[in-house]
Amino acid sequence: MPSGSLLAALAAVFLSAGLGAQEKRTNVILMMSDDQGWGDVGYNGHKILKTPHLDAMAGKGLRFNRFYASSPVCSPTRGSCLTGRHPYRYGILYANAGGPTTPSRYLLPKEEITLAEVLAERGYRTGHFGKWHLGDFEGKTRSAPSDHGFDEWFSTARKVATLNPDAASYRHNGKKVEGPLKGDDSKIIMDKALPFIRSAVEQKKPFFAVIWFHTPHLPILASEKHRKLYPGRKDKEKHYWGALSAMDEQVGRLRKALRELDVARDTMFWFTSDNGPEGKKEGPGAPGTTGGLRGRKRSLFEGGVRVPGLLEWPARIVKARQSDATCSTQDYLPTVLAALGIESPAPSRPMDGVSLLPLIDGGDFKRGKALAFQSRAELALIDGRYKLHSKLGDAGKDKLYDLSADPAEKKNLAGENPALAAKLRKTLDEWRKSTRESLAGADYRN
């Protein structure tokens, strides 16, 4: 949690914001799937998978055609959703350890300021439901949701099966969950998230709900009911698509509840995935699809980081739209703060995300800064339509792609346009210098 002096400063900012009553009621939901590819939704052209509720979101709200996870693996992206910063600033460099008894490799530092902390100080009820993966719930690597601003949580530190999940992996407000847990894991998560939302509405409190499903991460399993939606397909396809359809049902269940509670209009409801699909190659054994994009999970090519992105917010988005602007999970925090009229709680710290509010409101939007990536030795930078891709130690081998004309990243333009490649490389090098300073603790001394 932030220090007492920082919390006092935050409170002063909130008191001086002068917000209208309607803005104070704006609720926020960050929903995320786990390893769902850009093509793993009906609205992006999947010919078999049934996702009617996500499709309905796309048909009512803002559909981001170029939305990016901050990392090609899960833990780093999750931190970016809460901090607005790239994971190479706060030290979650890759996915945490997956074993149930193995300590986490990384944890979200207590010095990071999360969206939950900022909104809790403003009087929001804050809840986390599902996969956390930003540290353990006890021990030396403890970094639980309650350590970062969440007052209600039903969460796992790591993966669980998507059907009949292990109850021992879940904690409810720090306490072990008594099992067994039966049925689809997405429903089990929503069974906890909905009472939290209802309670907040009954108390006339705004809420911030983070709902992070495990679907469709391995081990991916679907009930017979949902497997029957895909007759004649291979078993892994039935389980993969069935689990996604089961998750989609819970999206619909939440949307219905928001309408019944009469809060749908004033709720910012975001949906995305934490990275691209699992598997070396799409096929019956690895049904996740990138929709034709190059690369998959663990890769900084488009298929590893370009993911489904949606925002439904009837108060501000009255007509369905699509956008080809470059947007990211890092943009959640600055966008929410801008929408609520809250100034940055730490303006001296580098912020990699930008406010998407002008885009949401239908005005002219320019990102204003390039979107940079690093995952181990792999590097990338997106500036408008162009993308630079590189690896550490590959001096002179940078690749340049025009994502507008070549989203599958097949044609390297670095030789044709060396000046642009050099310009983007300079921007990338400057960004890397800044992240190294952040990792060394410079941000926490300011």
C-alpha positions as CSV (number, residue, x, y, z in Angstrom):
1,M,0.0,0.0,0.0
2,P,1.2,3.6,-0.5
3,S,2.6,5.4,2.5
4,G,0.4,7.5,4.8
5,S,1.8,10.7,3.3
6,L,1.0,9.6,-0.2
7,L,-2.5,8.6,0.8
8,A,-3.0,12.0,2.4
9,A,-1.9,13.6,-0.8
10,L,-4.3,11.4,-2.8
11,A,-7.2,12.4,-0.6
12,A,-6.4,16.1,-1.1
13,V,-6.4,15.5,-4.9
14,F,-9.8,13.8,-4.7
15,L,-11.3,16.6,-2.5
16,S,-10.2,19.2,-5.0
17,A,-11.4,17.3,-8.1
18,G,-14.9,18.9,-8.0
19,L,-16.6,16.1,-9.8
20,G,-20.3,15.9,-10.6
21,A,-22.6,13.4,-9.0
22,Q,-23.0,11.3,-12.2
23,E,-19.2,10.9,-12.5
24,K,-18.9,9.8,-8.9
25,R,-21.2,6.9,-9.7
26,T,-19.1,5.6,-12.6
27,N,-18.3,1.9,-11.8
28,V,-15.3,0.1,-13.4
29,I,-15.0,-3.6,-14.4
30,L,-11.7,-5.0,-15.7
31,M,-12.5,-8.5,-17.1
32,M,-9.8,-10.7,-18.6
33,S,-9.5,-14.2,-20.1
34,D,-6.3,-16.2,-19.9
35,D,-4.5,-17.2,-23.2
36,Q,-7.4,-16.3,-25.5
37,G,-6.2,-15.5,-28.9
38,W,-7.2,-12.4,-31.0
39,G,-9.3,-14.7,-33.2
40,D,-10.9,-16.7,-30.4
41,V,-14.2,-14.7,-30.5
42,G,-17.1,-14.7,-32.9
43,Y,-16.9,-11.0,-33.7
44,N,-13.4,-11.4,-35.0
45,G,-14.5,-13.9,-37.6
46,H,-14.3,-17.3,-35.8
47,K,-16.5,-19.7,-37.9
48,I,-17.1,-22.3,-35.2
49,L,-16.7,-20.8,-31.7
50,K,-19.9,-19.5,-30.1
51,T,-19.4,-16.3,-28.1
52,P,-22.8,-14.5,-28.4
53,H,-22.4,-12.3,-25.3
54,L,-18.9,-11.0,-26.3
55,D,-20.3,-10.4,-29.8
56,A,-23.2,-8.5,-28.2
57,M,-20.6,-6.3,-26.3
58,A,-18.8,-5.7,-29.6
59,G,-22.2,-4.7,-31.1
60,K,-23.0,-2.2,-28.4
61,G,-19.7,-0.7,-27.4
62,L,-16.2,0.2,-28.6
63,R,-14.3,-2.6,-30.4
64,F,-10.5,-2.2,-30.4
65,N,-9.0,-3.9,-33.5
66,R,-5.5,-3.3,-32.3
67,F,-5.6,-3.9,-28.5
68,Y,-2.4,-5.1,-26.9
69,A,-1.5,-7.1,-23.8
70,S,1.7,-5.6,-22.3
71,S,3.4,-8.9,-22.4
72,P,3.1,-12.2,-24.2
73,V,2.7,-14.0,-20.9
74,C,0.3,-13.6,-18.0
75,S,1.8,-12.1,-14.8
76,P,3.5,-9.1,-16.4
77,T,0.3,-8.1,-18.3
78,R,-1.8,-8.4,-15.1
79,G,0.4,-5.9,-13.3
80,S,0.1,-3.4,-16.2
81,C,-3.7,-3.5,-15.9
82,L,-3.5,-2.2,-12.4
83,T,-0.5,0.2,-12.6
84,G,-0.6,1.8,-16.1
85,R,3.1,0.9,-16.4
86,H,5.1,-1.6,-18.3
87,P,6.1,-4.7,-16.3
88,Y,9.8,-3.9,-16.9
89,R,9.4,-0.9,-14.6
90,Y,8.0,-2.9,-11.6
91,G,10.0,-6.1,-12.0
92,I,7.5,-8.7,-13.1
93,L,9.6,-9.8,-16.0
94,Y,7.9,-13.1,-16.9
95,A,5.2,-15.5,-15.8
96,N,5.3,-16.5,-12.2
97,A,6.1,-20.1,-11.1
98,G,3.2,-22.4,-11.9
99,G,3.6,-25.1,-9.2
100,P,1.2,-24.9,-6.2
101,T,4.0,-25.3,-3.7
102,T,6.7,-23.3,-5.6
103,P,7.1,-19.7,-4.4
104,S,6.3,-17.0,-6.9
105,R,9.2,-15.9,-9.0
106,Y,8.0,-12.3,-9.0
107,L,5.7,-10.1,-7.0
108,L,4.0,-6.7,-7.5
109,P,6.0,-4.3,-5.3
110,K,4.2,-2.6,-2.5
111,E,5.5,0.8,-3.8
112,E,3.5,0.5,-7.0
113,I,0.3,2.5,-6.9
114,T,-2.6,0.5,-8.2
115,L,-6.0,1.5,-9.6
116,A,-7.6,-0.3,-6.7
117,E,-5.7,1.8,-4.1
118,V,-6.6,5.0,-5.9
119,L,-10.3,4.2,-6.2
120,A,-10.5,2.8,-2.6
121,E,-9.3,6.1,-1.3
122,R,-12.2,7.7,-3.3
123,G,-14.8,5.5,-1.5
124,Y,-15.1,2.7,-4.1
125,R,-15.7,-0.9,-3.1
126,T,-12.9,-2.8,-4.6
127,G,-12.9,-6.6,-5.4
128,H,-10.7,-9.1,-7.2
129,F,-12.1,-12.4,-8.5
130,G,-10.2,-15.2,-10.3
131,K,-6.5,-15.5,-11.2
132,W,-4.1,-13.1,-9.4
133,H,-0.6,-14.4,-10.3
134,L,1.1,-11.3,-9.0
135,G,2.6,-12.9,-5.9
136,D,1.7,-15.4,-3.2
137,F,-1.0,-15.1,-0.5
138,E,1.5,-15.8,2.3
139,G,5.2,-16.3,3.0
140,K,8.2,-14.4,1.8
141,T,6.8,-13.7,-1.7
142,R,3.4,-12.5,-0.3
143,S,1.7,-9.9,-2.6
144,A,-2.0,-10.6,-2.2
145,P,-4.9,-8.5,-3.6
146,S,-5.5,-7.1,-0.1
147,D,-1.9,-5.8,-0.1
148,H,-2.8,-3.7,-3.2
149,G,-6.1,-2.0,-2.4
150,F,-8.7,-4.8,-2.7
151,D,-11.1,-5.1,0.2
152,E,-12.9,-8.2,-1.2
153,W,-11.2,-11.0,-3.0
154,F,-11.8,-14.6,-4.1
155,S,-8.6,-15.5,-6.0
156,T,-5.9,-18.0,-6.9
157,A,-2.2,-17.3,-7.0
158,R,-1.8,-19.5,-10.0
159,K,-3.6,-21.5,-12.6
160,V,-6.4,-24.0,-11.9
161,A,-8.4,-26.4,-14.1
162,T,-11.3,-24.7,-15.8
163,L,-13.7,-27.4,-14.6
164,N,-14.0,-28.6,-11.0
165,P,-11.1,-26.4,-9.9
166,D,-9.0,-27.3,-6.8
167,A,-10.6,-25.4,-3.8
168,A,-7.3,-25.4,-2.0
169,S,-5.9,-23.0,-4.6
170,Y,-8.5,-20.4,-3.8
171,R,-8.5,-17.9,-1.0
172,H,-11.5,-15.8,0.0
173,N,-10.2,-12.7,1.8
174,G,-7.1,-14.6,2.8
175,K,-8.9,-17.7,4.1
176,K,-8.8,-21.1,2.6
177,V,-11.9,-22.1,0.6
178,E,-13.7,-25.2,1.7
179,G,-14.2,-27.6,-1.1
180,P,-15.1,-29.2,-3.3
181,L,-15.8,-26.6,-6.0
182,K,-17.9,-28.2,-8.7
183,G,-18.6,-27.1,-12.2
184,D,-17.3,-24.5,-14.6
185,D,-14.6,-22.3,-13.0
186,S,-15.8,-19.1,-14.8
187,K,-19.2,-19.6,-13.1
188,I,-17.6,-20.2,-9.7
189,I,-15.7,-16.9,-10.1
190,M,-18.9,-15.0,-11.2
191,D,-20.8,-16.6,-8.3
192,K,-18.5,-14.5,-6.0
193,A,-18.3,-11.4,-8.2
194,L,-22.0,-10.8,-8.6
195,P,-22.8,-10.6,-4.8
196,F,-20.0,-8.1,-4.4
197,I,-21.4,-5.9,-7.1
198,R,-25.0,-6.2,-5.7
199,S,-23.8,-5.4,-2.2
200,A,-22.0,-2.2,-3.5
201,V,-25.1,-1.1,-5.4
202,E,-27.3,-1.7,-2.3
203,Q,-24.9,0.3,-0.3
204,K,-25.0,3.0,-3.0
205,K,-21.3,2.7,-3.4
206,P,-19.4,2.8,-6.7
207,F,-17.5,-0.4,-7.3
208,F,-14.2,-1.5,-9.0
209,A,-14.4,-5.2,-9.9
210,V,-11.5,-7.1,-11.4
211,I,-12.7,-10.4,-12.9
212,W,-9.8,-12.5,-14.3
213,F,-10.9,-15.8,-15.6
214,H,-8.6,-18.9,-15.9
215,T,-10.2,-19.8,-19.3
216,P,-8.8,-20.9,-21.7
217,H,-5.4,-21.6,-19.9
218,L,-4.3,-25.2,-19.6
219,P,-5.6,-27.5,-18.1
220,I,-8.6,-26.6,-20.2
221,L,-11.7,-28.6,-19.5
222,A,-15.4,-28.1,-20.4
223,S,-18.5,-29.7,-19.1
224,E,-20.5,-32.1,-21.2
225,K,-23.2,-29.4,-21.7
226,H,-20.7,-27.1,-23.3
227,R,-18.8,-29.8,-25.2
228,K,-22.1,-30.7,-26.9
229,L,-22.1,-27.3,-28.5
230,Y,-19.4,-28.6,-30.9
231,P,-20.4,-32.1,-32.2
232,G,-18.1,-33.9,-34.5
233,R,-14.9,-32.0,-33.3
234,K,-11.8,-33.4,-31.7
235,D,-11.8,-33.7,-27.9
236,K,-9.3,-30.8,-27.4
237,E,-11.4,-28.6,-29.6
238,K,-14.6,-29.5,-27.7
239,H,-13.0,-28.6,-24.4
240,Y,-11.3,-25.4,-25.6
241,W,-14.3,-24.0,-27.4
242,G,-16.7,-25.4,-24.8
243,A,-14.8,-23.6,-21.9
244,L,-14.8,-20.4,-23.9
245,S,-18.5,-20.6,-24.5
246,A,-19.0,-21.3,-20.7
247,M,-17.0,-18.2,-20.0
248,D,-19.0,-16.2,-22.5
249,E,-22.2,-17.3,-20.6
250,Q,-20.8,-15.6,-17.5
251,V,-20.2,-12.4,-19.6
252,G,-23.8,-12.5,-20.5
253,R,-24.8,-13.2,-16.9
254,L,-22.9,-10.1,-15.7
255,R,-24.3,-7.9,-18.4
256,K,-27.8,-8.9,-17.5
257,A,-27.1,-8.3,-13.8
258,L,-25.8,-4.8,-14.5
259,R,-29.0,-4.0,-16.4
260,E,-31.2,-5.4,-13.6
261,L,-29.4,-3.4,-11.0
262,D,-29.8,-0.3,-13.2
263,V,-26.0,0.4,-13.2
264,A,-25.1,-0.7,-16.8
265,R,-25.3,2.8,-18.1
266,D,-22.7,4.1,-15.7
267,T,-20.3,1.2,-15.7
268,M,-17.1,1.1,-17.7
269,F,-16.9,-2.6,-18.6
270,W,-13.6,-3.6,-20.2
271,F,-12.8,-7.0,-21.7
272,T,-9.5,-8.4,-23.0
273,S,-7.0,-11.3,-22.8
274,D,-3.6,-11.4,-21.1
275,N,-1.7,-12.7,-24.1
276,G,-2.1,-14.8,-27.3
277,P,-3.0,-18.5,-27.5
278,E,-1.0,-21.5,-26.2
279,G,0.7,-24.0,-28.5
280,K,3.4,-23.8,-31.1
281,K,1.0,-24.1,-34.0
282,E,-2.8,-23.8,-34.4
283,G,-4.5,-27.1,-35.0
284,P,-6.8,-29.7,-33.3
285,G,-4.3,-30.1,-30.5
286,A,-4.0,-26.4,-29.9
287,P,-7.3,-24.8,-31.1
288,G,-6.5,-21.3,-30.0
289,T,-6.3,-18.9,-33.0
290,T,-4.6,-15.6,-33.6
291,G,-6.9,-14.9,-36.6
292,G,-4.0,-15.2,-39.0
293,L,-1.5,-13.1,-37.0
294,R,2.1,-14.2,-36.7
295,G,3.3,-15.8,-33.4
296,R,1.5,-17.0,-30.3
297,K,1.9,-16.9,-26.6
298,R,5.5,-16.0,-25.5
299,S,6.1,-14.1,-28.7
300,L,6.2,-10.3,-29.3
301,F,4.9,-10.8,-32.9
302,E,1.3,-9.7,-33.2
303,G,-0.2,-13.1,-32.4
304,G,1.4,-13.1,-29.0
305,V,0.3,-9.7,-27.8
306,R,-2.6,-8.5,-30.0
307,V,-5.7,-9.6,-28.1
308,P,-9.5,-9.1,-28.1
309,G,-10.3,-5.7,-26.7
310,L,-13.8,-4.3,-25.8
311,L,-15.3,-1.5,-23.8
312,E,-19.0,-1.2,-23.1
313,W,-20.0,2.1,-21.4
314,P,-23.5,3.3,-22.5
315,A,-23.2,6.6,-20.7
316,R,-20.3,7.6,-23.0
317,I,-20.5,5.1,-25.9
318,V,-24.0,5.4,-27.3
319,K,-23.4,3.8,-30.7
320,A,-21.2,0.8,-31.5
321,R,-17.8,1.8,-33.1
322,Q,-14.6,0.2,-34.1
323,S,-11.1,1.6,-33.7
324,D,-7.8,0.8,-35.3
325,A,-5.8,2.9,-32.8
326,T,-3.0,1.3,-30.9
327,C,-4.3,0.7,-27.4
328,S,-3.1,-1.4,-24.4
329,T,-3.7,-2.9,-21.0
330,Q,-1.4,-0.1,-19.8
331,D,-4.1,2.4,-20.8
332,Y,-6.7,1.3,-18.2
333,L,-5.4,3.3,-15.3
334,P,-4.8,6.7,-17.0
335,T,-8.2,6.3,-18.9
336,V,-10.1,5.6,-15.7
337,L,-8.4,8.4,-13.8
338,A,-9.2,10.8,-16.7
339,A,-12.8,9.7,-16.9
340,L,-13.2,10.4,-13.1
341,G,-11.3,13.7,-13.2
342,I,-8.5,12.3,-10.9
343,E,-5.0,13.6,-11.3
344,S,-2.1,11.2,-11.4
345,P,-1.2,10.2,-7.9
346,A,2.5,10.2,-8.7
347,P,3.1,12.5,-11.7
348,S,6.9,12.2,-11.5
349,R,6.8,8.5,-12.2
350,P,7.0,7.3,-15.9
351,M,3.6,6.2,-17.1
352,D,3.6,4.0,-20.2
353,G,-0.2,4.1,-20.6
354,V,-2.2,7.0,-22.0
355,S,-5.8,8.1,-21.6
356,L,-8.1,6.7,-24.2
357,L,-10.9,9.1,-23.2
358,P,-10.8,11.2,-26.4
359,L,-11.1,8.0,-28.4
360,I,-14.0,6.8,-26.2
361,D,-15.8,10.1,-26.7
362,G,-15.4,9.8,-30.5
363,G,-12.9,12.7,-30.9
364,D,-9.5,12.8,-32.6
365,F,-7.1,10.5,-30.9
366,K,-3.3,10.3,-31.2
367,R,-1.5,8.1,-28.8
368,G,1.3,10.6,-28.4
369,K,3.9,8.0,-27.6
370,A,5.1,4.7,-29.0
371,L,4.0,1.5,-27.4
372,A,7.1,-0.5,-26.4
373,F,7.6,-4.1,-25.3
374,Q,10.2,-6.3,-23.8
375,S,10.0,-10.0,-22.9
376,R,13.3,-11.5,-21.9
377,A,15.5,-11.0,-25.0
378,E,12.8,-10.0,-27.3
379,L,11.9,-6.4,-28.1
380,A,9.3,-4.5,-30.0
381,L,8.0,-1.0,-30.5
382,I,4.7,0.1,-32.2
383,D,4.4,3.7,-33.4
384,G,1.3,4.3,-35.4
385,R,1.1,1.9,-38.3
386,Y,4.8,0.7,-38.0
387,K,6.3,-1.9,-35.8
388,L,10.0,-2.6,-35.0
389,H,10.9,-6.1,-33.9
390,S,14.2,-7.1,-32.5
391,K,16.2,-9.3,-30.1
392,L,18.9,-8.4,-27.7
393,G,22.3,-9.1,-29.2
394,D,21.0,-8.9,-32.8
395,A,22.6,-5.6,-33.7
396,G,21.7,-4.5,-37.2
397,K,19.0,-7.2,-37.5
398,D,16.0,-5.1,-36.6
399,K,12.8,-5.9,-38.6
400,L,10.3,-3.3,-39.6
401,Y,6.7,-4.0,-40.5
402,D,3.7,-1.9,-41.7
403,L,0.9,-3.3,-39.6
404,S,-1.8,-1.5,-41.6
405,A,-0.8,-3.2,-44.9
406,D,0.8,-6.3,-43.4
407,P,-0.7,-7.3,-40.0
408,A,0.7,-10.8,-40.4
409,E,4.2,-9.3,-40.3
410,K,5.5,-11.1,-43.5
411,K,7.4,-8.3,-45.2
412,N,10.4,-6.8,-43.5
413,L,10.8,-3.2,-44.6
414,A,13.9,-2.3,-42.7
415,G,16.1,-2.5,-45.8
416,E,13.7,-0.3,-47.8
417,N,13.3,2.3,-45.0
418,P,16.4,2.3,-42.8
419,A,15.8,5.9,-41.6
420,L,12.5,5.0,-40.1
421,A,13.9,1.8,-38.6
422,A,16.8,3.8,-37.0
423,K,14.3,6.4,-35.7
424,L,12.2,3.7,-34.0
425,R,15.3,2.0,-32.7
426,K,16.3,5.2,-31.0
427,T,12.9,5.5,-29.4
428,L,13.1,1.9,-28.2
429,D,16.6,2.4,-26.8
430,E,15.5,5.5,-24.9
431,W,12.5,3.6,-23.4
432,R,14.8,0.7,-22.4
433,K,17.1,3.2,-20.6
434,S,14.1,4.6,-18.7
435,T,12.8,1.1,-17.7
436,R,16.3,0.1,-16.4
437,E,16.2,3.3,-14.2
438,S,12.8,2.3,-12.9
439,L,13.9,-1.2,-12.1
440,A,16.9,0.3,-10.2
441,G,14.3,2.0,-7.9
442,A,14.5,5.6,-9.3
443,D,10.7,5.9,-9.4
444,Y,10.2,5.0,-5.8
445,R,12.7,7.7,-4.6
446,N,10.8,10.5,-6.3
